[in-house]
Amino acid sequence: MNKKKVYILEDRGILFVQGEDAKEFLQNLITNDINKVNETNSCFASLLTPQGKYLFDFLIVKHKNGYFIDCEKLQAESLYNQLDLYKLRSKVEILNLSNEFVVAGLSYDKFLEFEEAKDITGHTIKYREDPIYLDPRKKELGARIIINLEKLYLSLKKLDLSASNIDEYYKFSHEIGIAQKNTDQLKNKIFGIECNFEELNGIDFKKGCYVGQENTARIKLKNKLSKRLLPIQLIKGELKEDVIKYNENEIGKVLIKNKFPFASIKYLNENFNEKNEFSCGDAKIKIIKPNWIK
């Protein structure tokens, strides 16, 4: 990413969780350890079904007396409702601030220009009281700033940044294998661990219980991870069907069908070779296996 560019991610939503029980509340729900999150470190995490299937993924950033949750705006209201369902008698307040705050993406090189910046995934600093954090999934995704909408353009001017088309950002994210668009299409269709959340620093296997922990741990400990969420590249035709085949052998299913498509792939199957071309109905596709997946 060019360090002069900024991507105003208007399709991201912001929830804010605060209150006396906020830390314990989140710790009992999410796949990562909330104790990692402080003024200088942010994390990536997910919320799963009790069976360990995908529901939501998000980034968590400490802010004042609570936590910002940076999520896909398309899912912000559903995530709010899910958290509210779990709240019960906890002393927690959950706010949807998606109309007040915005997320902007900066390059990795731009982040390192800040005086207090460290070359560590998740490292978080403040710029005029607003958190800027190096993406805790992969450094290549650059950094993000969560900022009040009213301050956005003045801050970008002071930082000498020019707004660019967000499709550039999501195209790059797709190429390196990280799904961020239309992730609601993954709900209940794939296990969280199959979404590569361990490699993306989104699962802590040493923390205590959380929703979906039992199956997640079982898949990990019994080495039963045989499928992966991988990006696919359309070579010819249109993605009108779900089943992906190689020589009539099914090796996966398309789950996200937007312009940055992803599929659940049996990546250990003898019929899978990332150098091959695959069929999906009348379409021809390539499957991209990121170099950070063993």
TORSELO-477328 format. One line per 5 residues: their letters; for each residue x, y, z of C-alpha. Coordinates in nm, 2 decimals, always signed. Layout:
<rs>
a> X:Y:Z; ...
</rs>
This chain:
<rs>
mnkkk> +0.00:+0.00:+0.00; +0.12:+0.35:-0.08; +0.19:+0.55:+0.23; +0.03:+0.86:+0.09; -0.30:+0.68:+0.05
vyile> -0.58:+0.63:+0.31; -0.89:+0.41:+0.27; -1.20:+0.54:+0.44; -1.37:+0.21:+0.53; -1.73:+0.34:+0.55
drgil> -1.84:-0.02:+0.54; -1.70:-0.09:+0.89; -1.91:-0.04:+1.20; -1.81:+0.05:+1.55; -1.97:-0.09:+1.87
fvqge> -1.85:+0.03:+2.21; -1.86:-0.20:+2.52; -1.82:-0.04:+2.86; -1.91:-0.09:+3.22; -1.79:-0.26:+3.54
dakef> -1.81:-0.61:+3.39; -1.70:-0.53:+3.03; -1.37:-0.72:+3.04; -1.52:-1.03:+3.20; -1.82:-1.02:+2.98
lqnli> -1.61:-1.02:+2.66; -1.36:-1.27:+2.80; -1.64:-1.53:+2.84; -1.75:-1.49:+2.48; -1.47:-1.43:+2.24
tndin> -1.21:-1.66:+2.10; -0.91:-1.44:+2.20; -0.78:-1.32:+2.54; -0.92:-0.98:+2.62; -0.63:-0.93:+2.87
kvnet> -0.41:-0.87:+2.56; -0.60:-0.56:+2.49; -0.47:-0.24:+2.65; -0.37:+0.12:+2.56; -0.08:-0.01:+2.35
nscfa> -0.22:-0.34:+2.20; -0.53:-0.44:+2.01; -0.65:-0.78:+1.90; -0.84:-0.98:+1.65; -1.12:-1.21:+1.77
slltp> -1.44:-1.38:+1.68; -1.77:-1.49:+1.83; -1.88:-1.84:+1.75; -2.19:-2.06:+1.79; -2.18:-2.31:+2.08
qgkyl> -2.08:-2.57:+1.82; -1.78:-2.36:+1.72; -1.93:-2.23:+1.39; -1.86:-1.88:+1.26; -2.09:-1.60:+1.36
fdfli> -1.88:-1.28:+1.37; -1.52:-1.16:+1.35; -1.39:-0.82:+1.47; -1.10:-0.62:+1.60; -1.10:-0.50:+1.96
vkhkn> -0.93:-0.17:+2.06; -0.91:-0.02:+2.41; -1.07:+0.32:+2.43; -1.11:+0.52:+2.75; -1.31:+0.31:+3.00
gyfid> -1.42:+0.05:+2.74; -1.36:-0.13:+2.41; -1.42:-0.03:+2.05; -1.53:-0.33:+1.84; -1.44:-0.27:+1.48
ceklq> -1.67:-0.50:+1.27; -1.83:-0.52:+0.93; -2.11:-0.26:+0.93; -2.33:-0.50:+0.75; -2.32:-0.71:+1.07
aesly> -2.30:-0.44:+1.33; -2.67:-0.45:+1.43; -2.67:-0.83:+1.44; -2.35:-0.84:+1.65; -2.50:-0.58:+1.89
nqldl> -2.81:-0.80:+1.93; -2.60:-1.11:+1.99; -2.40:-0.94:+2.26; -2.71:-0.79:+2.41; -2.86:-1.14:+2.43
yklrs> -2.56:-1.26:+2.63; -2.56:-0.96:+2.86; -2.82:-1.08:+3.11; -2.74:-0.92:+3.44; -2.39:-0.81:+3.36
kveil> -2.30:-0.45:+3.44; -2.23:-0.37:+3.08; -2.34:-0.11:+2.83; -2.33:-0.18:+2.46; -2.35:+0.11:+2.22
nlsne> -2.37:+0.12:+1.84; -2.16:+0.41:+1.74; -2.14:+0.33:+1.37; -2.29:+0.67:+1.27; -2.05:+0.87:+1.48
fvvag> -1.71:+0.70:+1.42; -1.54:+0.58:+1.11; -1.25:+0.35:+1.04; -0.97:+0.45:+0.80; -0.69:+0.22:+0.67
lsydk> -0.33:+0.35:+0.65; -0.02:+0.18:+0.51; +0.23:-0.02:+0.72; +0.50:+0.23:+0.62; +0.29:+0.53:+0.72
flefe> +0.22:+0.38:+1.06; +0.59:+0.33:+1.13; +0.65:+0.70:+1.07; +0.46:+0.78:+1.40; +0.71:+0.85:+1.68
eakdi> +0.57:+0.59:+1.92; +0.50:+0.32:+1.66; +0.65:-0.03:+1.70; +0.67:-0.29:+1.43; +0.45:-0.53:+1.62
tghti> +0.11:-0.67:+1.51; -0.16:-0.51:+1.71; +0.06:-0.23:+1.84; -0.16:+0.07:+1.93; -0.08:+0.44:+1.97
kyred> -0.29:+0.76:+1.99; -0.31:+1.04:+1.74; -0.50:+1.34:+1.88; -0.67:+1.10:+2.13; -0.78:+0.86:+1.85
piyld> -0.64:+0.50:+1.85; -0.42:+0.39:+1.55; -0.33:+0.03:+1.55; -0.12:-0.20:+1.33; -0.36:-0.47:+1.21
prkke> -0.33:-0.76:+1.46; -0.40:-1.02:+1.18; -0.11:-0.94:+0.94; +0.11:-0.63:+0.92; +0.07:-0.63:+0.54
lgari> -0.28:-0.50:+0.59; -0.14:-0.18:+0.74; -0.29:+0.01:+1.02; -0.63:+0.15:+1.11; -0.75:+0.46:+1.29
iinle> -1.08:+0.49:+1.46; -1.19:+0.85:+1.45; -1.50:+1.07:+1.51; -1.65:+1.14:+1.17; -1.64:+1.52:+1.24
klyls> -1.26:+1.51:+1.29; -1.18:+1.27:+1.00; -1.09:+1.50:+0.71; -0.90:+1.75:+0.92; -0.69:+1.47:+1.06
lkkld> -0.62:+1.32:+0.72; -0.51:+1.66:+0.60; -0.27:+1.70:+0.89; -0.13:+1.35:+0.81; -0.09:+1.44:+0.44
lsasn> -0.31:+1.15:+0.33; -0.53:+1.13:+0.02; -0.85:+0.91:+0.01; -0.84:+0.62:-0.23; -1.09:+0.37:-0.36
ideyy> -1.15:+0.11:-0.09; -1.17:-0.16:-0.35; -0.79:-0.13:-0.37; -0.77:-0.22:+0.00; -1.01:-0.51:-0.02
kfshe> -0.85:-0.65:-0.34; -0.52:-0.66:-0.15; -0.68:-0.82:+0.15; -0.83:-1.08:-0.08; -0.50:-1.15:-0.25
igiaq> -0.33:-1.22:+0.08; -0.61:-1.44:+0.19; -0.81:-1.24:+0.45; -1.19:-1.22:+0.41; -1.34:-0.89:+0.52
kntdq> -1.64:-0.84:+0.29; -1.98:-1.01:+0.31; -1.87:-1.23:+0.59; -2.23:-1.28:+0.69; -2.24:-1.54:+0.42
lknki> -2.01:-1.76:+0.64; -2.25:-1.78:+0.93; -2.31:-2.13:+1.06; -2.14:-2.27:+0.74; -1.78:-2.31:+0.86
fgiec> -1.60:-2.36:+1.19; -1.41:-2.06:+1.32; -1.08:-2.24:+1.32; -1.13:-2.33:+0.95; -1.14:-1.95:+0.88
nfeel> -0.76:-1.95:+0.97; -0.83:-1.75:+1.29; -0.54:-1.93:+1.46; -0.29:-1.81:+1.19; -0.45:-1.46:+1.20
ngidf> -0.39:-1.43:+1.58; -0.76:-1.46:+1.66; -0.77:-1.77:+1.88; -0.60:-1.81:+2.21; -0.58:-2.18:+2.31
kkgcy> -0.45:-2.10:+2.66; -0.74:-1.88:+2.78; -1.04:-2.02:+2.96; -1.38:-2.12:+2.83; -1.56:-1.92:+2.56
vgqen> -1.86:-1.99:+2.34; -1.76:-2.26:+2.09; -1.43:-2.34:+2.27; -1.49:-2.72:+2.31; -1.52:-2.80:+1.94
tarik> -1.25:-2.55:+1.85; -1.00:-2.72:+2.09; -1.10:-3.07:+1.97; -1.04:-2.99:+1.61; -0.70:-2.84:+1.70
lknkl> -0.59:-3.11:+1.94; -0.70:-3.41:+1.73; -0.55:-3.26:+1.42; -0.89:-3.26:+1.24; -0.84:-2.94:+1.05
skrll> -0.90:-3.06:+0.69; -1.07:-2.76:+0.54; -0.96:-2.39:+0.50; -1.13:-2.07:+0.40; -0.93:-1.97:+0.09
piqli> -0.97:-1.69:-0.17; -1.07:-1.79:-0.52; -0.99:-1.62:-0.85; -1.24:-1.63:-1.13; -1.07:-1.72:-1.46
kgelk> -1.37:-1.77:-1.68; -1.75:-1.75:-1.65; -1.96:-1.66:-1.35; -1.99:-1.81:-1.00; -2.35:-1.93:-1.03
edvik> -2.30:-2.26:-0.84; -2.14:-2.35:-0.50; -1.96:-2.68:-0.56; -1.59:-2.67:-0.67; -1.46:-2.98:-0.85
ynene> -1.14:-3.11:-0.99; -1.19:-3.39:-1.25; -1.54:-3.45:-1.11; -1.40:-3.48:-0.75; -1.55:-3.22:-0.51
igkvl> -1.29:-3.03:-0.32; -1.48:-2.74:-0.18; -1.78:-2.50:-0.18; -1.80:-2.13:-0.25; -1.92:-1.94:+0.06
iknkf> -1.86:-1.57:-0.03; -1.98:-1.48:-0.38; -1.91:-1.11:-0.40; -1.63:-0.96:-0.61; -1.38:-1.09:-0.35
pfasi> -1.49:-1.45:-0.33; -1.38:-1.72:-0.08; -1.45:-2.09:-0.05; -1.42:-2.37:+0.20; -1.15:-2.59:+0.05
kylne> -1.04:-2.95:+0.14; -0.69:-2.83:+0.12; -0.54:-3.16:+0.23; -0.73:-3.36:-0.03; -0.52:-3.55:-0.28
nfnek> -0.72:-3.37:-0.56; -0.62:-3.02:-0.44; -0.31:-2.86:-0.59; -0.31:-2.48:-0.59; -0.14:-2.48:-0.93
nefsc> -0.44:-2.65:-1.09; -0.75:-2.49:-1.25; -1.08:-2.60:-1.10; -1.44:-2.59:-1.21; -1.75:-2.44:-1.04
gdaki> -2.04:-2.51:-1.26; -1.95:-2.35:-1.60; -1.69:-2.13:-1.44; -1.32:-2.19:-1.42; -1.13:-2.08:-1.11
kiikp> -0.80:-2.08:-0.94; -0.76:-2.13:-0.56; -0.51:-1.91:-0.38; -0.33:-2.07:-0.09; -0.16:-1.79:+0.11
nwik> +0.21:-1.85:+0.20; +0.12:-1.81:+0.57; -0.09:-2.13:+0.57; +0.12:-2.44:+0.61
</rs>
